[in-house]
């Protein structure tokens, strides 16, 4: 199963938009979705703090700030 992770932050509006988009895509494509808050994780805050939300596919960064649904679906199809 494809694993999609979204690094998020409490109160992040863009994060909510991305998660909503991914939930819509899940109606067409099968993948597990996990949303992880970086709040309080010094390493993740240092690595991704200014780029939240960060979307990863199978542990590999795919997009920062937003997702392009067409590009995201194409990436899933290539797996």
C-alpha positions, 0 to 999 in steps of 0.5 A: 500500500502506498503511504502518504504523509503530511507534515502539518502544524497546529492551526495551519490553514494550508495544511487543512486544504492539502488534507482535504484535497488528499481525502478527495483523491482517496475516493479514486486512488488507494493510499494510506494517509497519515498527518503528523504534527511537527509542533515540538519536534525540533528536528522536523521543525528545523527541516520543514518549518517554513515549508509546511505542509510537506507531502511525502509519498512513501517517505519521499518529499513530493510537494511543499505548501500545496499539492497539484492533484493531477501531478499527485495522481500521476506520481501515484500511478508511477508506483 
